[in-house]
Each structure stands twice: as C-alpha cells, then as structure tokens.
Amino acid sequence: METSAQTLLFAAELVEENGAHILVVQDMRTGTVQTTPVPKAMVDKLPVFLTALAAKLNPVTQRRRR
C-alpha cells in the first residue's frame, strides 16, 4: 500500500490592519517571513485570481466535436 506525506513549504496569510491589507508569506524551510502591502482593489479580485490560477493549473479536458 502506497502512502504519501505532505510537507508544508510556504504559509501565506492576508491580514487587514487599520484598513491596510498585508500579505505575509512564511518560508517553512528557512523560517523567513516576507510581508508586502496589497491594494484593496487586488484583495477584492483575489477570488478571481485564484479561479484563474486553478483553471490554468488544472485545465478541464475539452470535449471533442463530432
């Protein structure tokens, strides 16, 4: 029986502090943390970005035309 183990490489959080949005990314291998401000307009579009990324990485098999 084959088993697989998951290893967390990066952890990301998008936090709001006093109306400002900040992306916090932690590299779990090195323990380093990077932060960057994110404009509200980009935060509002995040669901669209994630959907587009998922579609790009996992394209649906197109049906053949007959």
C-alpha positions as CSV (number, residue, x, y, z in Angstrom):
1,M,0.0,0.0,0.0
2,E,1.4,3.4,-1.0
3,T,1.2,6.3,1.3
4,S,2.1,9.9,0.7
5,A,3.3,12.6,3.1
6,Q,2.6,16.3,2.7
7,T,5.3,18.8,3.5
8,L,4.2,22.4,4.0
9,L,6.7,24.6,2.1
10,F,5.1,28.1,2.4
11,A,2.3,29.5,4.5
12,A,0.5,32.7,3.4
13,E,-1.9,35.0,5.2
14,L,-3.7,38.1,4.0
15,V,-4.3,40.3,7.0
16,E,-6.1,43.6,7.5
17,E,-4.7,46.1,10.0
18,N,-6.2,49.5,10.4
19,G,-7.7,49.4,6.9
20,A,-4.5,48.3,5.3
21,H,-4.0,44.9,3.7
22,I,-0.8,43.0,4.1
23,L,0.3,39.7,2.6
24,V,2.5,37.7,4.9
25,V,4.4,34.7,3.5
26,Q,6.5,32.4,5.6
27,D,9.0,30.0,4.0
28,M,8.7,27.0,6.3
29,R,12.0,25.5,5.2
30,T,14.1,28.5,6.1
31,G,11.8,30.2,8.7
32,T,12.0,33.5,6.9
33,V,9.0,35.8,6.6
34,Q,8.2,38.3,3.9
35,T,5.5,40.9,4.0
36,T,4.1,43.3,1.4
37,P,1.2,45.7,1.3
38,V,-1.6,44.7,-1.1
39,P,-4.0,47.3,-2.6
40,K,-7.7,46.8,-1.6
41,A,-8.6,46.5,-5.3
42,M,-6.3,43.5,-5.6
43,V,-7.8,42.0,-2.4
44,D,-11.2,42.4,-3.9
45,K,-10.1,40.5,-7.0
46,L,-8.4,37.7,-5.2
47,P,-11.2,35.1,-5.7
48,V,-11.0,35.8,-9.5
49,F,-7.2,35.4,-9.4
50,L,-7.5,32.1,-7.6
51,T,-10.1,30.8,-10.0
52,A,-7.9,31.8,-13.0
53,L,-4.8,30.1,-11.4
54,A,-6.8,26.9,-10.6
55,A,-8.0,26.8,-14.2
56,K,-4.5,27.3,-15.6
57,L,-3.0,24.6,-13.4
58,N,-5.9,22.1,-13.7
59,P,-7.4,22.7,-17.2
60,V,-10.7,20.9,-17.9
61,T,-10.4,18.3,-20.6
62,Q,-12.1,19.7,-23.6
63,R,-14.8,17.7,-25.3
64,R,-14.2,16.6,-28.9
65,R,-16.5,17.9,-31.5
66,R,-18.2,15.3,-33.7
